[in-house]
Every structure is written in C-alpha cells, then in structure tokens.
Amino acid sequence: MALINEGQRSNVSLADARTHLSAASSGAISMADLGSYEHAANSATADVYDIGSAYHTRQYFLHGNRVTSANNGSPAALSDQPIIMDYNHGRYKSSNTATPSNVALQQRNTSGTMDAGSNIALGNYVGISDLPITTDQCGQTRGIKAGYSSGVSNYAPDAGGINFTSAHNSSNATISGKYMTPDMSDADTMGYSVTQTYHNNQWTQIGLNTVAAAGDRVVVVVISGGGDMYTFTGDPIFLRTDGNSSISGTTVETNYGPTKNESGTDTWAAVYSAVVGSGGGATQVGVNPYHSSTQRYQFHTFVIKGPSNGITGTAALKYNTAGTTTTSGTTSVAATSAMYSNKQYWNVSVSGSPFTSNGMAAAIGQSSASTTVNYDVRMQGQNQNNNTTGAWHTTITGGRAGIGNITSKYAQPGFIGYTPGHGVKACRQDTHWVMVQGWRG
C-alpha cells in the first residue's frame, strides 16, 4: 500500500488513510486529521506536543494526550485521531525505480488543529511507515552486486521466521489497542540483509534492497571469528549507485570497534555507517573483511530513513549458551537528549554468530511473544537446527518520546512515552550481541 510503504503517487486515496491510520470502529477521516504533531519545541516554555500513547512502530495510536507547555498537568485528550509525528516524512519517488526523497508533512499549529487553508497534499503521505528502516525496494534486490564473490552468501534476514509485535511495555503510557494494519508479513521489502563471507582483505558490494535517499544512513554491523580484525586507515565502507558511481557528499563513520571478545571462542565486532550525500541514489554498500587471516564474517546492513539522523550509542556483549526465547531489555534515552527535539529514537539489536555447526535452539515462534515487549519486530536467520554456517537473531524498534507533566507525577518536565528497547537471543554457537541506537527526524 503506497500510503504506508511505497512512495509512488499512484492510486492513493483518503480511504487508504482510514484503513491504515484509523480503527475499524472510528468515524470518518478528514484531510485535517492528517496534520502531524511535534514532540517538542526548543524551550520548556514554548508550545509542546506530548502524545502519551503514540509510540509504536507500524501503529498509529488513536488516542493520547497533548500538552501546550512543559509543566501542563491537565493535558488535552485526543480521541480517535491518527497521531502522525513530525519526524515522519513521505518517501516520494517519481517512478517505481526512482530515487526517493524525504518529504515534510504539514504540521499542526499550537492549538493542535490545522491552520486554515494549510493545503495538505495527500500525495505527500506515501511511504510514511513508522518503521525506522526503509520498506520500499524501489526496484532493487538483495545480493552481491560487485567485487569479490567467492564464498560469499547473502540472505533475507527472516530466513528462520519473523514476528511483528503488537504493543509495548512502558511507564507513564496507555496502550490503546488500536493500530494501523501493518501491511507486512515478512522482511522482503525491508532495507536489511545479512551477508556471510569466508575470505579476507577483498571488497564486496552488497545490494541494499532499496534506493537510499539523501540523508538516509546505511548502518553495517560486523561480527567475525578470531585472529585480528584490522582498523581501517581509510573509510571502512563505501556507497555506490546502480551504475557503480560514488555519491558526492557522503560521510562515513566508525561507530564502534573493532573490539575483540575472548569469552569462549574469540569474536570481533564493529559498527560502521554512512550518510547518503545530497544526490541520493545509493543501492550498494562496499564491505571488506579486513583481517589478519581468513575468518568467517557476518555483515548486517540496514538502511535508516532520513532526512536527518544520528547514532547516539552502541553496546556489545558475548553469549556462550544458546537461548530458547527472546530476552527483552530497555535502552534508555536520557531526558536531556529527548527534550525539545522532534526525533524518533530507534535501535537495531543483532545477536550474531558466524561459525559452522550453528543454528538456533528454538524456532522464532517459541520466542517470547508478549504484548508488552520492548521492540517492534524480531526475526532470525536460521530455524531450529544445528547444521548451518552462521546464525542470527535481530530486533528493530522505533521509539516515540516527548516531555511534559502529563501524569501530574513530577513537578518539572520529565521523559515520558516509550523507551526504545531491544531483544536478545543467542545462537547455538558463541554469539556476539551488538546494539546500535540512534535517532531520525
């Protein structure tokens, strides 16, 4: 459905908005209902929109609370209205295979209503899925597109199953039970893939399964076996277009590592990312198992939607015993980081093991499927067996946060809403868990 996942302005209707942004029992939807809300303004005394129960990826909750100052103890209730946050952007593309652009949505005024004659354009609402990674392939596919390919395998990340969760556990929040139709049952269109290699010091170009727009961020989580993972003297990854051209203005970062963990079988981990330059159009990322010896590697590549974003932190642990359920944890965003900023906080959590004689100790269906988990979707790379090369388990979440005294519990602005969380599930062989947390807006 174009309104949620695809960016082409083709056969989009207001009825789509009612289908995906309203509960079945709600009344008629109007264009004015499509105005977006702010998280917060730039000071504690300015107008602030605080949506107490709008914090779940792929779910536009239809009730919440709005406050117009940070210390307001009497918030205005919202009832049966789509709650679209201002960090959401349309992902317009001129054709099925064109480079998308991030389109700003019409914002509500300080009273929470739309300005007269605000000219909402329904075509700007295509591709507004709340999932932080891309969900439109733009005619692209996964796979190895160029460079070294011997012993290189590329996978859809949900080869061993996928579950979309239905609600979150969060203090100071109410769960409405109303949510938009996810319109996704697998990871086929997600900007995420897993590549395993068994070579060293050669570049391989991996398909992103989308066309990344200007301002999107490509995140690469790297997990390998022992020896010594080298630190790059130049950029550790690079982006290319479909024609194998570089993209002017692209910036590359090392966000974590390389770091070795000697618990059990030695492993290494690193996190690299690249922000797509002004021309957009990235379809491939170049990676290199830069290592002292030939080791088994896993590269997890994600495309985080823009138009602006950043990485706020990373974490890593080692697990030596296979897990049978997904352990849910929270990833706190400090109030000072969340206040006065119109951002969606997200994280990706990868439990990866590149070794042979691998697999998962339990199928994805045996993982914890509580309605009060702290992530939005979980998937794993192998089903229940012990004869695979490499295995992984991944969770992805996007968080909605704000400030305000909506519960009358505190005398000053406080962090409220959903705290982005993650899930962990160790593989049959030693598992290096890596989490990356960031924001987009």
Order of alpha helices (4+ residues) and beta strands (2+ residues): alpha-beta-beta-beta-beta-beta-beta-beta-beta-beta-beta-beta-beta-beta-beta-beta-beta-beta-beta-beta-alpha-beta-beta-beta-beta-beta-beta
